[in-house]
Amino acid sequence: MPNSTEIKGAWNEMKGKIKQKYAELTDDDLTYEEGKDDEMWGRLQQKIGKTKKEIMSLFE
C-alpha cells in the first residue's frame, strides 16, 4: 500500500500530464481535497468531455 507521500507524488505527476494535454484546465480544476474527489472528476469530465474511465486510461 503506497504511503501518503507516494500518493501525492503520483497525483502531482498525473496533474502535470492532464494539464499538458488539456491546457484549458486550471489548478482549481485539478485540486484534490479529501471527500471532494467526485466533484473534481465531474469538473474534468465536463471540461474535457470524457468519462472518468477515459481520463484514467490516459495514464495507463
PyMOL Python script that loads the backbone (N, CA, C, O; Angstrom):
from pymol import cmd

cmd.read_pdbstr("""\
ATOM      1  N   MET A   1       0.846  -1.177   0.000  1.00  0.00           N
ATOM      2  CA  MET A   1       0.000   0.000   0.000  1.00  0.00           C
ATOM      3  C   MET A   1       0.893   1.242   0.000  1.00  0.00           C
ATOM      4  O   MET A   1       1.765   1.370   0.859  1.00  0.00           O
ATOM      5  N   PRO A   2       0.687   2.156  -0.949  1.00  0.00           N
ATOM      6  CA  PRO A   2       1.518   3.349  -1.012  1.00  0.00           C
ATOM      7  C   PRO A   2       1.229   4.281   0.166  1.00  0.00           C
ATOM      8  O   PRO A   2       0.105   4.352   0.663  1.00  0.00           O
ATOM      9  N   ASN A   3       2.276   4.997   0.602  1.00  0.00           N
ATOM     10  CA  ASN A   3       2.063   5.961   1.675  1.00  0.00           C
ATOM     11  C   ASN A   3       1.584   7.283   1.095  1.00  0.00           C
ATOM     12  O   ASN A   3       1.516   7.441  -0.124  1.00  0.00           O
ATOM     13  N   SER A   4       1.251   8.237   1.968  1.00  0.00           N
ATOM     14  CA  SER A   4       0.663   9.497   1.505  1.00  0.00           C
ATOM     15  C   SER A   4       1.621  10.294   0.623  1.00  0.00           C
ATOM     16  O   SER A   4       1.175  10.987  -0.292  1.00  0.00           O
ATOM     17  N   THR A   5       2.911  10.211   0.876  1.00  0.00           N
ATOM     18  CA  THR A   5       3.884  10.923   0.045  1.00  0.00           C
ATOM     19  C   THR A   5       3.912  10.346  -1.362  1.00  0.00           C
ATOM     20  O   THR A   5       3.985  11.097  -2.334  1.00  0.00           O
ATOM     21  N   GLU A   6       3.854   9.032  -1.485  1.00  0.00           N
ATOM     22  CA  GLU A   6       3.839   8.385  -2.798  1.00  0.00           C
ATOM     23  C   GLU A   6       2.557   8.735  -3.554  1.00  0.00           C
ATOM     24  O   GLU A   6       2.593   8.999  -4.756  1.00  0.00           O
ATOM     25  N   ILE A   7       1.446   8.736  -2.858  1.00  0.00           N
ATOM     26  CA  ILE A   7       0.162   9.070  -3.490  1.00  0.00           C
ATOM     27  C   ILE A   7       0.182  10.515  -3.972  1.00  0.00           C
ATOM     28  O   ILE A   7      -0.233  10.805  -5.094  1.00  0.00           O
ATOM     29  N   LYS A   8       0.664  11.419  -3.125  1.00  0.00           N
ATOM     30  CA  LYS A   8       0.717  12.833  -3.507  1.00  0.00           C
ATOM     31  C   LYS A   8       1.635  13.032  -4.713  1.00  0.00           C
ATOM     32  O   LYS A   8       1.312  13.794  -5.624  1.00  0.00           O
ATOM     33  N   GLY A   9       2.778  12.346  -4.716  1.00  0.00           N
ATOM     34  CA  GLY A   9       3.697  12.450  -5.848  1.00  0.00           C
ATOM     35  C   GLY A   9       3.077  11.929  -7.128  1.00  0.00           C
ATOM     36  O   GLY A   9       3.229  12.541  -8.186  1.00  0.00           O
ATOM     37  N   ALA A  10       2.381  10.808  -7.047  1.00  0.00           N
ATOM     38  CA  ALA A  10       1.722  10.241  -8.228  1.00  0.00           C
ATOM     39  C   ALA A  10       0.638  11.186  -8.734  1.00  0.00           C
ATOM     40  O   ALA A  10       0.479  11.359  -9.942  1.00  0.00           O
ATOM     41  N   TRP A  11      -0.104  11.796  -7.820  1.00  0.00           N
ATOM     42  CA  TRP A  11      -1.168  12.722  -8.232  1.00  0.00           C
ATOM     43  C   TRP A  11      -0.556  13.954  -8.897  1.00  0.00           C
ATOM     44  O   TRP A  11      -1.083  14.429  -9.904  1.00  0.00           O
ATOM     45  N   ASN A  12       0.535  14.476  -8.361  1.00  0.00           N
ATOM     46  CA  ASN A  12       1.177  15.639  -8.970  1.00  0.00           C
ATOM     47  C   ASN A  12       1.664  15.319 -10.377  1.00  0.00           C
ATOM     48  O   ASN A  12       1.574  16.164 -11.268  1.00  0.00           O
ATOM     49  N   GLU A  13       2.171  14.129 -10.585  1.00  0.00           N
ATOM     50  CA  GLU A  13       2.601  13.707 -11.918  1.00  0.00           C
ATOM     51  C   GLU A  13       1.406  13.626 -12.863  1.00  0.00           C
ATOM     52  O   GLU A  13       1.485  14.081 -14.004  1.00  0.00           O
ATOM     53  N   MET A  14       0.305  13.049 -12.395  1.00  0.00           N
ATOM     54  CA  MET A  14      -0.902  12.959 -13.221  1.00  0.00           C
ATOM     55  C   MET A  14      -1.436  14.345 -13.561  1.00  0.00           C
ATOM     56  O   MET A  14      -1.851  14.587 -14.694  1.00  0.00           O
ATOM     57  N   LYS A  15      -1.430  15.253 -12.595  1.00  0.00           N
ATOM     58  CA  LYS A  15      -1.899  16.621 -12.843  1.00  0.00           C
ATOM     59  C   LYS A  15      -1.107  17.264 -13.965  1.00  0.00           C
ATOM     60  O   LYS A  15      -1.674  17.903 -14.851  1.00  0.00           O
ATOM     61  N   GLY A  16       0.205  17.093 -13.922  1.00  0.00           N
ATOM     62  CA  GLY A  16       1.050  17.669 -14.968  1.00  0.00           C
ATOM     63  C   GLY A  16       0.711  17.127 -16.339  1.00  0.00           C
ATOM     64  O   GLY A  16       0.650  17.880 -17.310  1.00  0.00           O
ATOM     65  N   LYS A  17       0.491  15.832 -16.424  1.00  0.00           N
ATOM     66  CA  LYS A  17       0.149  15.216 -17.712  1.00  0.00           C
ATOM     67  C   LYS A  17      -1.204  15.703 -18.216  1.00  0.00           C
ATOM     68  O   LYS A  17      -1.362  15.971 -19.407  1.00  0.00           O
ATOM     69  N   ILE A  18      -2.173  15.818 -17.322  1.00  0.00           N
ATOM     70  CA  ILE A  18      -3.502  16.297 -17.715  1.00  0.00           C
ATOM     71  C   ILE A  18      -3.407  17.730 -18.221  1.00  0.00           C
ATOM     72  O   ILE A  18      -3.991  18.065 -19.251  1.00  0.00           O
ATOM     73  N   LYS A  19      -2.674  18.579 -17.501  1.00  0.00           N
ATOM     74  CA  LYS A  19      -2.558  19.984 -17.901  1.00  0.00           C
ATOM     75  C   LYS A  19      -1.834  20.138 -19.234  1.00  0.00           C
ATOM     76  O   LYS A  19      -2.146  21.049 -20.001  1.00  0.00           O
ATOM     77  N   GLN A  20      -0.869  19.256 -19.523  1.00  0.00           N
ATOM     78  CA  GLN A  20      -0.185  19.314 -20.814  1.00  0.00           C
ATOM     79  C   GLN A  20      -1.140  18.975 -21.947  1.00  0.00           C
ATOM     80  O   GLN A  20      -1.094  19.593 -23.011  1.00  0.00           O
ATOM     81  N   LYS A  21      -1.996  18.002 -21.721  1.00  0.00           N
ATOM     82  CA  LYS A  21      -2.907  17.551 -22.770  1.00  0.00           C
ATOM     83  C   LYS A  21      -4.115  18.469 -22.913  1.00  0.00           C
ATOM     84  O   LYS A  21      -4.621  18.660 -24.019  1.00  0.00           O
ATOM     85  N   TYR A  22      -4.581  19.038 -21.803  1.00  0.00           N
ATOM     86  CA  TYR A  22      -5.782  19.881 -21.796  1.00  0.00           C
ATOM     87  C   TYR A  22      -5.446  21.207 -21.144  1.00  0.00           C
ATOM     88  O   TYR A  22      -5.680  21.395 -19.950  1.00  0.00           O
ATOM     89  N   ALA A  23      -4.902  22.119 -21.917  1.00  0.00           N
ATOM     90  CA  ALA A  23      -4.416  23.398 -21.402  1.00  0.00           C
ATOM     91  C   ALA A  23      -5.518  24.259 -20.794  1.00  0.00           C
ATOM     92  O   ALA A  23      -5.224  25.155 -20.003  1.00  0.00           O
ATOM     93  N   GLU A  24      -6.770  24.012 -21.142  1.00  0.00           N
ATOM     94  CA  GLU A  24      -7.860  24.831 -20.613  1.00  0.00           C
ATOM     95  C   GLU A  24      -8.154  24.544 -19.139  1.00  0.00           C
ATOM     96  O   GLU A  24      -8.904  25.285 -18.503  1.00  0.00           O
ATOM     97  N   LEU A  25      -7.575  23.488 -18.598  1.00  0.00           N
ATOM     98  CA  LEU A  25      -7.792  23.155 -17.190  1.00  0.00           C
ATOM     99  C   LEU A  25      -6.911  24.023 -16.301  1.00  0.00           C
ATOM    100  O   LEU A  25      -5.764  24.318 -16.639  1.00  0.00           O
ATOM    101  N   THR A  26      -7.457  24.423 -15.171  1.00  0.00           N
ATOM    102  CA  THR A  26      -6.718  25.250 -14.219  1.00  0.00           C
ATOM    103  C   THR A  26      -6.299  24.415 -13.013  1.00  0.00           C
ATOM    104  O   THR A  26      -6.731  23.273 -12.854  1.00  0.00           O
ATOM    105  N   ASP A  27      -5.461  24.993 -12.179  1.00  0.00           N
ATOM    106  CA  ASP A  27      -5.086  24.316 -10.940  1.00  0.00           C
ATOM    107  C   ASP A  27      -6.318  24.052 -10.080  1.00  0.00           C
ATOM    108  O   ASP A  27      -6.406  23.017  -9.420  1.00  0.00           O
ATOM    109  N   ASP A  28      -7.272  24.990 -10.087  1.00  0.00           N
ATOM    110  CA  ASP A  28      -8.510  24.794  -9.318  1.00  0.00           C
ATOM    111  C   ASP A  28      -9.276  23.569  -9.804  1.00  0.00           C
ATOM    112  O   ASP A  28      -9.848  22.836  -8.997  1.00  0.00           O
ATOM    113  N   ASP A  29      -9.291  23.342 -11.100  1.00  0.00           N
ATOM    114  CA  ASP A  29      -9.982  22.172 -11.649  1.00  0.00           C
ATOM    115  C   ASP A  29      -9.338  20.875 -11.172  1.00  0.00           C
ATOM    116  O   ASP A  29     -10.013  19.856 -11.022  1.00  0.00           O
ATOM    117  N   LEU A  30      -8.051  20.919 -10.938  1.00  0.00           N
ATOM    118  CA  LEU A  30      -7.313  19.712 -10.595  1.00  0.00           C
ATOM    119  C   LEU A  30      -6.990  19.594  -9.109  1.00  0.00           C
ATOM    120  O   LEU A  30      -6.222  18.721  -8.704  1.00  0.00           O
ATOM    121  N   THR A  31      -7.577  20.470  -8.298  1.00  0.00           N
ATOM    122  CA  THR A  31      -7.340  20.405  -6.862  1.00  0.00           C
ATOM    123  C   THR A  31      -8.112  19.238  -6.279  1.00  0.00           C
ATOM    124  O   THR A  31      -9.328  19.123  -6.434  1.00  0.00           O
ATOM    125  N   TYR A  32      -7.379  18.390  -5.612  1.00  0.00           N
ATOM    126  CA  TYR A  32      -7.984  17.226  -4.969  1.00  0.00           C
ATOM    127  C   TYR A  32      -8.013  17.463  -3.473  1.00  0.00           C
ATOM    128  O   TYR A  32      -6.972  17.651  -2.844  1.00  0.00           O
ATOM    129  N   GLU A  33      -9.198  17.454  -2.910  1.00  0.00           N
ATOM    130  CA  GLU A  33      -9.352  17.549  -1.474  1.00  0.00           C
ATOM    131  C   GLU A  33     -10.101  16.311  -1.027  1.00  0.00           C
ATOM    132  O   GLU A  33     -11.044  15.864  -1.679  1.00  0.00           O
ATOM    133  N   GLU A  34      -9.668  15.772   0.085  1.00  0.00           N
ATOM    134  CA  GLU A  34     -10.309  14.573   0.601  1.00  0.00           C
ATOM    135  C   GLU A  34     -11.815  14.784   0.665  1.00  0.00           C
ATOM    136  O   GLU A  34     -12.275  15.798   1.190  1.00  0.00           O
ATOM    137  N   GLY A  35     -12.578  13.849   0.143  1.00  0.00           N
ATOM    138  CA  GLY A  35     -14.025  13.942   0.155  1.00  0.00           C
ATOM    139  C   GLY A  35     -14.598  14.726  -1.007  1.00  0.00           C
ATOM    140  O   GLY A  35     -15.817  14.785  -1.168  1.00  0.00           O
ATOM    141  N   LYS A  36     -13.745  15.331  -1.821  1.00  0.00           N
ATOM    142  CA  LYS A  36     -14.228  16.128  -2.948  1.00  0.00           C
ATOM    143  C   LYS A  36     -13.801  15.523  -4.276  1.00  0.00           C
ATOM    144  O   LYS A  36     -13.836  16.195  -5.306  1.00  0.00           O
ATOM    145  N   ASP A  37     -13.405  14.274  -4.256  1.00  0.00           N
ATOM    146  CA  ASP A  37     -12.921  13.666  -5.489  1.00  0.00           C
ATOM    147  C   ASP A  37     -14.006  13.567  -6.551  1.00  0.00           C
ATOM    148  O   ASP A  37     -13.717  13.742  -7.735  1.00  0.00           O
ATOM    149  N   ASP A  38     -15.247  13.290  -6.160  1.00  0.00           N
ATOM    150  CA  ASP A  38     -16.330  13.220  -7.149  1.00  0.00           C
ATOM    151  C   ASP A  38     -16.533  14.565  -7.833  1.00  0.00           C
ATOM    152  O   ASP A  38     -16.780  14.627  -9.038  1.00  0.00           O
ATOM    153  N   GLU A  39     -16.428  15.639  -7.063  1.00  0.00           N
ATOM    154  CA  GLU A  39     -16.577  16.981  -7.634  1.00  0.00           C
ATOM    155  C   GLU A  39     -15.461  17.265  -8.642  1.00  0.00           C
ATOM    156  O   GLU A  39     -15.711  17.820  -9.711  1.00  0.00           O
ATOM    157  N   MET A  40     -14.225  16.880  -8.294  1.00  0.00           N
ATOM    158  CA  MET A  40     -13.102  17.092  -9.193  1.00  0.00           C
ATOM    159  C   MET A  40     -13.295  16.312 -10.486  1.00  0.00           C
ATOM    160  O   MET A  40     -13.100  16.855 -11.574  1.00  0.00           O
ATOM    161  N   TRP A  41     -13.681  15.025 -10.374  1.00  0.00           N
ATOM    162  CA  TRP A  41     -13.887  14.215 -11.578  1.00  0.00           C
ATOM    163  C   TRP A  41     -15.014  14.795 -12.433  1.00  0.00           C
ATOM    164  O   TRP A  41     -14.932  14.776 -13.661  1.00  0.00           O
ATOM    165  N   GLY A  42     -16.055  15.305 -11.798  1.00  0.00           N
ATOM    166  CA  GLY A  42     -17.149  15.936 -12.536  1.00  0.00           C
ATOM    167  C   GLY A  42     -16.676  17.134 -13.325  1.00  0.00           C
ATOM    168  O   GLY A  42     -17.066  17.314 -14.478  1.00  0.00           O
ATOM    169  N   ARG A  43     -15.828  17.969 -12.708  1.00  0.00           N
ATOM    170  CA  ARG A  43     -15.271  19.127 -13.416  1.00  0.00           C
ATOM    171  C   ARG A  43     -14.461  18.692 -14.626  1.00  0.00           C
ATOM    172  O   ARG A  43     -14.602  19.241 -15.719  1.00  0.00           O
ATOM    173  N   LEU A  44     -13.606  17.693 -14.411  1.00  0.00           N
ATOM    174  CA  LEU A  44     -12.779  17.211 -15.518  1.00  0.00           C
ATOM    175  C   LEU A  44     -13.633  16.662 -16.643  1.00  0.00           C
ATOM    176  O   LEU A  44     -13.394  16.957 -17.814  1.00  0.00           O
ATOM    177  N   GLN A  45     -14.630  15.863 -16.290  1.00  0.00           N
ATOM    178  CA  GLN A  45     -15.500  15.276 -17.313  1.00  0.00           C
ATOM    179  C   GLN A  45     -16.226  16.366 -18.091  1.00  0.00           C
ATOM    180  O   GLN A  45     -16.362  16.277 -19.312  1.00  0.00           O
ATOM    181  N   GLN A  46     -16.683  17.376 -17.398  1.00  0.00           N
ATOM    182  CA  GLN A  46     -17.418  18.460 -18.051  1.00  0.00           C
ATOM    183  C   GLN A  46     -16.503  19.250 -18.985  1.00  0.00           C
ATOM    184  O   GLN A  46     -16.877  19.523 -20.125  1.00  0.00           O
ATOM    185  N   LYS A  47     -15.318  19.618 -18.522  1.00  0.00           N
ATOM    186  CA  LYS A  47     -14.421  20.440 -19.337  1.00  0.00           C
ATOM    187  C   LYS A  47     -13.796  19.672 -20.493  1.00  0.00           C
ATOM    188  O   LYS A  47     -13.638  20.217 -21.585  1.00  0.00           O
ATOM    189  N   ILE A  48     -13.437  18.403 -20.262  1.00  0.00           N
ATOM    190  CA  ILE A  48     -12.748  17.617 -21.281  1.00  0.00           C
ATOM    191  C   ILE A  48     -13.730  16.886 -22.187  1.00  0.00           C
ATOM    192  O   ILE A  48     -13.417  16.611 -23.346  1.00  0.00           O
ATOM    193  N   GLY A  49     -14.915  16.569 -21.668  1.00  0.00           N
ATOM    194  CA  GLY A  49     -15.900  15.849 -22.461  1.00  0.00           C
ATOM    195  C   GLY A  49     -15.627  14.363 -22.548  1.00  0.00           C
ATOM    196  O   GLY A  49     -16.007  13.711 -23.521  1.00  0.00           O
ATOM    197  N   LYS A  50     -14.960  13.817 -21.521  1.00  0.00           N
ATOM    198  CA  LYS A  50     -14.659  12.390 -21.493  1.00  0.00           C
ATOM    199  C   LYS A  50     -15.144  11.816 -20.166  1.00  0.00           C
ATOM    200  O   LYS A  50     -15.355  12.550 -19.200  1.00  0.00           O
ATOM    201  N   THR A  51     -15.318  10.498 -20.128  1.00  0.00           N
ATOM    202  CA  THR A  51     -15.725   9.834 -18.898  1.00  0.00           C
ATOM    203  C   THR A  51     -14.519   9.689 -17.977  1.00  0.00           C
ATOM    204  O   THR A  51     -13.377   9.844 -18.410  1.00  0.00           O
ATOM    205  N   LYS A  52     -14.776   9.390 -16.710  1.00  0.00           N
ATOM    206  CA  LYS A  52     -13.690   9.173 -15.760  1.00  0.00           C
ATOM    207  C   LYS A  52     -12.783   8.048 -16.239  1.00  0.00           C
ATOM    208  O   LYS A  52     -11.559   8.131 -16.134  1.00  0.00           O
ATOM    209  N   LYS A  53     -13.402   6.997 -16.765  1.00  0.00           N
ATOM    210  CA  LYS A  53     -12.629   5.847 -17.258  1.00  0.00           C
ATOM    211  C   LYS A  53     -11.721   6.274 -18.407  1.00  0.00           C
ATOM    212  O   LYS A  53     -10.566   5.851 -18.470  1.00  0.00           O
ATOM    213  N   GLU A  54     -12.230   7.114 -19.321  1.00  0.00           N
ATOM    214  CA  GLU A  54     -11.429   7.576 -20.458  1.00  0.00           C
ATOM    215  C   GLU A  54     -10.258   8.443 -19.970  1.00  0.00           C
ATOM    216  O   GLU A  54      -9.145   8.341 -20.485  1.00  0.00           O
ATOM    217  N   ILE A  55     -10.524   9.289 -18.978  1.00  0.00           N
ATOM    218  CA  ILE A  55      -9.469  10.138 -18.435  1.00  0.00           C
ATOM    219  C   ILE A  55      -8.394   9.296 -17.774  1.00  0.00           C
ATOM    220  O   ILE A  55      -7.201   9.525 -17.976  1.00  0.00           O
ATOM    221  N   MET A  56      -8.823   8.317 -16.982  1.00  0.00           N
ATOM    222  CA  MET A  56      -7.864   7.452 -16.296  1.00  0.00           C
ATOM    223  C   MET A  56      -7.035   6.645 -17.290  1.00  0.00           C
ATOM    224  O   MET A  56      -5.872   6.344 -17.020  1.00  0.00           O
ATOM    225  N   SER A  57      -7.613   6.292 -18.428  1.00  0.00           N
ATOM    226  CA  SER A  57      -6.878   5.489 -19.415  1.00  0.00           C
ATOM    227  C   SER A  57      -5.716   6.270 -20.036  1.00  0.00           C
ATOM    228  O   SER A  57      -4.818   5.673 -20.629  1.00  0.00           O
ATOM    229  N   LEU A  58      -5.729   7.596 -19.904  1.00  0.00           N
ATOM    230  CA  LEU A  58      -4.621   8.401 -20.418  1.00  0.00           C
ATOM    231  C   LEU A  58      -3.321   8.084 -19.699  1.00  0.00           C
ATOM    232  O   LEU A  58      -2.241   8.377 -20.211  1.00  0.00           O
ATOM    233  N   PHE A  59      -3.416   7.487 -18.515  1.00  0.00           N
ATOM    234  CA  PHE A  59      -2.240   7.263 -17.686  1.00  0.00           C
ATOM    235  C   PHE A  59      -1.832   5.812 -17.598  1.00  0.00           C
ATOM    236  O   PHE A  59      -0.932   5.465 -16.833  1.00  0.00           O
ATOM    237  N   GLU A  60      -2.471   4.970 -18.360  1.00  0.00           N
ATOM    238  CA  GLU A  60      -2.129   3.542 -18.327  1.00  0.00           C
ATOM    239  C   GLU A  60      -1.133   3.194 -19.398  1.00  0.00           C
ATOM    240  O   GLU A  60      -0.733   2.036 -19.516  1.00  0.00           O
TER     241      GLU A  60
END
""", "prot")
cmd.dss("prot")
cmd.show_as("cartoon", "prot")
cmd.util.cbc("prot")
cmd.orient("prot")
